[in-house]
Amino acid sequence: MPKNSKLKSILIIGSGPIVIGQACEFDYSGSQSLRSLREDGIETILINSNPATIMTDPSMADHVYLLPLNTKSIIKILKEHPQIDAVLPTMGGQTALNLCIEADEKGIWKDFGVELIGVDINAINITEDREQFRELMGKIGVAMAPQATATSFLKGKEIAQEFGFPLCIRSSFTLGGAGAAIVYEEEDFDKLLRRGLEISPIHEVMIDKAMMGWKEYELELLRDRNDNVVIICSIENMDPMGIHTGDSITVAPAMTLSDTTFQKMRDMAIKMMRSIGDFEGGCNVQFAVSPDEKEDIIAIEINPRVSRSSALASKATGYPIAKIATKLAIGYTLDELDNQITKSTSALFEPTLDYVIVKIPRWNFDKFEGSDRTLGLQMKAVGEVMGIGRSFQEALHKATQSLEIKRNGLGADGKGYKDYNQIIDKLTNASWDRVFVIYDAIAMGIPLSQIYDITKIDMWYLKQYEELFQLEKEISTYTIDTLDKDLLLEAKQKGYGDRQIAHMLGCLESQVYNKRDEFNIQRVFKLVDTCAAEFTAKTPYYYSTFENKVETASGEVYTHNESIVSDKKKIVVLGSGPNRIGQGIEFDYCCVHGVLAAAECGYETIMINCNPETVSTDFDTADKLYFEPVFWEHIYDIIRHEKPEGVIVQLGGQTALKLAEKLTKYGIKIIGTSFESLDLAEDRGSFSSLLKENNIPYPEFGIAENADEALELADKLDFPILVRPSYVLGGQGMKIVINKEDLIEHVVDLLRRMPNNKLLLDHYLDGAIEAEADAICDADGNVYIIGIMEHIEPCGVHSGDSNATLPAFNLGDLVMQQIIDHTHTIARALNTVGLINIQFAIKNDIVYIIEANPRASRTVPFIAKAYKEPYVNYATKVMLGEKKVTDFNFNPQLEGYAIKQPVFSFNKFPNVDKRLGPEMKSTGESILFIDSLKDDDFYDLYSRRKMYLSK
């Protein structure tokens, strides 16, 4: 039992739908926290409205409430569970904290006798109220940038006059830097001040003297009730002050900080944490350091909760911050807990790393046409990736290879910028791709001193870049036949991919791979072990690197591979990489369930993924975790090392799916639906032939490779026409055009952005109703439809942006029967083994097929939560051939309707067109249960269904 024996039942507040500024890192911390409480025999009650996450899986808590995050829901739960002793609000980000404060102000916790654990309200208020926080820091002697609070427009103007420009405006009580801005010119100040005041729920902003060019650092701390404090991780932002940490490239451990300054910072962080209140748990502290030899330190802010950075720090160190923070909240002390990785040492220790971590954010600006793409105080990234390497250069390359933006690494892929003015502009106005542009600038011959003057990125990083480019230059003087072993090994140790080396040598990627084999330059796998290998780690959590061979005294020559291969039968599950619009947390949910189901079938499970925010990359989800890019070369080396029975690709979204062809080509078995079937569904021509053979209607369509062909097709198809590129996710590049001018403009634009792409032109069924079905199919052709959803918005709004109801609410028996028949026919015709999602357009009682995806879809977790059935578990067992569809006793339970409601992050992009169309724009979703269609919420959604439709 926990040290505080009074705690028998605890309420955890989740973070709700995913928005920019608050993503799936809280799904990870919340899931870990729930498991941590259950280990101690504590009853767990969870409230969270997000259906796409593992956290809201029925297996995660004793009672899961998929309800809106408001005080009305809190009261409902407290009435139903009078046994609740305490609430833990620190695992659900700002959303949970804000709801906790509101419930406290309304006296709800007091009325129901519920204790607050893990944080105290005063600590939250002090850290959120920038005026109080500044006063407190003054009292304890911690320096801060000159700043003042404004609660009115007039007061803001006065402060600006006193401080001079540049200034930072930050709104109080907001998330992801909402309302924050740097103001360089007086003429921009009024507009940005007004906006900051409007966005703050308490109509307050803090105005700081901008510390532009100062270096930014973060420390992750844990503290117990005996006031033991440990620093888990130091994180350095490669980008200087002025860019939100969520949009910064970050490095752990800190690289350019002197030990003396680090010790000072450490002492300041502990002092700050102790000063804000008496609480047990995690804390994130941010500092700025002057870029001169004095290294002056000022405090920026402190967050008394787990954060985006603590998820990163957990994955970086192998120290599960949320799990330990939860144990501390229920009364344990650090010296009573085990180190979760070694299982033999105490949790009262500070991790040491013998590797480097680089995190790069993932943006989705292409979804927000007209958005301001420069980075600043307001976070704009939708996800992130993390690379682990033995050096900064290797980790940086692995992170860039993980981003899935069609880059093979930093440079040496023919995709760099060549225009001087464009490069200078992207360096000056911090661009989302500045991490690549620095390399391009060096390649162009721009001196490091000039790059430093423009970006204020520490010279140490710039020199690391320069070394990489010098190596590229040297390798480019060789051919594949003349390249020597040492130079090839050096390129691999610095993280260059085989594709990049092939680009330098003017040969094929496979030739470089074969050359590596010939020289016996093989990847070795190392443990992430929290303690630089001083103690034996019991947790199989690996990253890859390349080592020089060591010769022992006895003459034995070897490299040290820490990943020992067992003789068990194994399954690899490919993860979904970074979160982005069109591929979010729902695929992580599917991957985790796939891993658990494969384990139930007796397989050793191997997870490959590079997203630090997720449950799939938790160190104890799979039997073995390879924290590696979902990038061909890395995957192939892991497969060659582990020799699995096969690879599951249909749970990791488009990321995993697009590797199916390569896996098949290299003779690696795909578990479930074959590559041929996946490809047939993607190839519009072949898929339409299949529909024709089976007498299934589909909208008239054609394929064009240039504007002339598109115009010719337009005459046959009739406007409006839906134009879309092949092999894309989340409706990228899709548009409805209504005349020839629109058509030419869009086709030319698409082919410029995606050269050699085949464009699909469909006759758009104006005014049609859209519906979709998800099903499981086995190798014998048995099909079970897990759910049919009807969209509230008309056809033309991307399914990810539509409000959708389960079950369908307005489709007659004739239409429903057509949907059922078509689903069965298509699933069998595609030889589906596992999951399939099919989308339909219904017009004049005829059901047309829009598309079929023989893989896990965005809606599968939603349907599983609504019907309380573990469909991914069933589907995985079908893929593995362990079960047939007919072996399961399906028993869906849902009274009334469940509505999938998309959530948008348009507030981050104020100038963007908010109308909806065929290209997906939502960042997350929530679930709403209603008893009947007379419900006000449903009526409101239905009455607004056409409001946002754009053509």
Stockholm file with secondary structure:
# STOCKHOLM 1.0

chainA/1-951         MPKNSKLKSILIIGSGPIVIGQACEFDYSGSQSLRSLREDGIETILINSNPATIMTDPSMADHVYLLPLNTKSIIKILKEHPQIDAVLPTMGGQTALNLCIEADEKGIWKDFGVELIGVDINAINITEDREQFRELMGKIGVAMAPQATATSFLKGKEIAQEFGFPLCIRSSFTLGGAGAAIVYEEEDFDKLLRRGLEISPIHEVMIDKAMMGWKEYELELLRDRNDNVVIICSIENMDPMGIHTGDSITVAPAMTLSDTTFQKMRDMAIKMMRSIGDFEGGCNVQFAVSPDEKEDIIAIEINPRVSRSSALASKATGYPIAKIATKLAIGYTLDELDNQITKSTSALFEPTLDYVIVKIPRWNFDKFEGSDRTLGLQMKAVGEVMGIGRSFQEALHKATQSLEIKRNGLGADGKGYKDYNQIIDKLTNASWDRVFVIYDAIAMGIPLSQIYDITKIDMWYLKQYEELFQLEKEISTYTIDTLDKDLLLEAKQKGYGDRQIAHMLGCLESQVYNKRDEFNIQRVFKLVDTCAAEFTAKTPYYYSTFENKVETASGEVYTHNESIVSDKKKIVVLGSGPNRIGQGIEFDYCCVHGVLAAAECGYETIMINCNPETVSTDFDTADKLYFEPVFWEHIYDIIRHEKPEGVIVQLGGQTALKLAEKLTKYGIKIIGTSFESLDLAEDRGSFSSLLKENNIPYPEFGIAENADEALELADKLDFPILVRPSYVLGGQGMKIVINKEDLIEHVVDLLRRMPNNKLLLDHYLDGAIEAEADAICDADGNVYIIGIMEHIEPCGVHSGDSNATLPAFNLGDLVMQQIIDHTHTIARALNTVGLINIQFAIKNDIVYIIEANPRASRTVPFIAKAYKEPYVNYATKVMLGEKKVTDFNFNPQLEGYAIKQPVFSFNKFPNVDKRLGPEMKSTGESILFIDSLKDDDFYDLYSRRKMYLSK
#=GR chainA/1-951 SS CCSSTTCCEEEEECCCSCBTTBCTHHHHHHHHHHHHHHHTTCEEEEECCCTTSSTTSTTTSSEEECCCSSHHHHHHHHHHCTTCCEEECTTSHHHHHHHHHHHHHTTHHHHTTCEECSSCHHHHHHHHSHHHHHHHHHHHTCCBCSEEEESSHHHHHHHHHHHCSSEEEEETTCSTTTTCEEECSHHHHHHHHHHHHHHSTTSCEEEEECCTTCEEEEEEEEECTTCCEEEEEEEEESSCTTSCGGGSCEEESCSSCCHHHHHHHHHHHHHHHHHTCSCCEEEEEEEEECSSTTCCEEEEEEESSCCHHHHHHHHHHSCCHHHHHHHHHTTCCGGGSBCTTTSSSBSSSCCBCSSEEEEEEECCGGGSTTCCCBCCSSCCCSEEEEEEESSHHHHHHHHHHHSCSSCCSSSSSSCSCCCHHHHHHHHHTTBTTHHHHHHHHHHHTCCHHHHHHHHCCCHHHHHHHHHHHHHHHHHTTSCTTTCCHHHHHHHHHTTCCHHHHHHHHTSCHHHHHHHHHHHTCCCEEEECCSBTTSSCCCSCEEEEECCCCEECTTCCEECCCCCCCCSSCEEEEECCCSCBTTBCHHHHHHHHHHHHHHHHTTCEEEEEECCTTSSTTSTTTSSEEEECCSCHHHHHHHHHHHCCSEEECTTSHHHHHTTHHHHHHTTCCEESSCHHHHHHHHCHHHHHHHHHHTTCCCCCEEEESSHHHHHHHHHHHCSSEEEEESSCSTTTTCEEECSHHHHHHHHHHHHHHSTTCCEEEEECCTTCEEEEEEEEECTTCCEEEEEEEEEEEETTSCGGGSCEEESCSSCCHHHHHHHHHHHHHHHHHTTCCEEEEEEEEEETTEEEEEEEECSCCTHHHHHHHHHTCCHHHHHHHHHTTSCCGGGSCCCCCCSSEEEEEEECCGGGCTTSCCCBCSSCCCCEEEEEEESSTTCHHHHHHHHTTTTTBCC
#=GC SS_cons         CCSSTTCCEEEEECCCSCBTTBCTHHHHHHHHHHHHHHHTTCEEEEECCCTTSSTTSTTTSSEEECCCSSHHHHHHHHHHCTTCCEEECTTSHHHHHHHHHHHHHTTHHHHTTCEECSSCHHHHHHHHSHHHHHHHHHHHTCCBCSEEEESSHHHHHHHHHHHCSSEEEEETTCSTTTTCEEECSHHHHHHHHHHHHHHSTTSCEEEEECCTTCEEEEEEEEECTTCCEEEEEEEEESSCTTSCGGGSCEEESCSSCCHHHHHHHHHHHHHHHHHTCSCCEEEEEEEEECSSTTCCEEEEEEESSCCHHHHHHHHHHSCCHHHHHHHHHTTCCGGGSBCTTTSSSBSSSCCBCSSEEEEEEECCGGGSTTCCCBCCSSCCCSEEEEEEESSHHHHHHHHHHHSCSSCCSSSSSSCSCCCHHHHHHHHHTTBTTHHHHHHHHHHHTCCHHHHHHHHCCCHHHHHHHHHHHHHHHHHTTSCTTTCCHHHHHHHHHTTCCHHHHHHHHTSCHHHHHHHHHHHTCCCEEEECCSBTTSSCCCSCEEEEECCCCEECTTCCEECCCCCCCCSSCEEEEECCCSCBTTBCHHHHHHHHHHHHHHHHTTCEEEEEECCTTSSTTSTTTSSEEEECCSCHHHHHHHHHHHCCSEEECTTSHHHHHTTHHHHHHTTCCEESSCHHHHHHHHCHHHHHHHHHHTTCCCCCEEEESSHHHHHHHHHHHCSSEEEEESSCSTTTTCEEECSHHHHHHHHHHHHHHSTTCCEEEEECCTTCEEEEEEEEECTTCCEEEEEEEEEEEETTSCGGGSCEEESCSSCCHHHHHHHHHHHHHHHHHTTCCEEEEEEEEEETTEEEEEEEECSCCTHHHHHHHHHTCCHHHHHHHHHTTSCCGGGSCCCCCCSSEEEEEEECCGGGCTTSCCCBCSSCCCCEEEEEEESSTTCHHHHHHHHTTTTTBCC
//
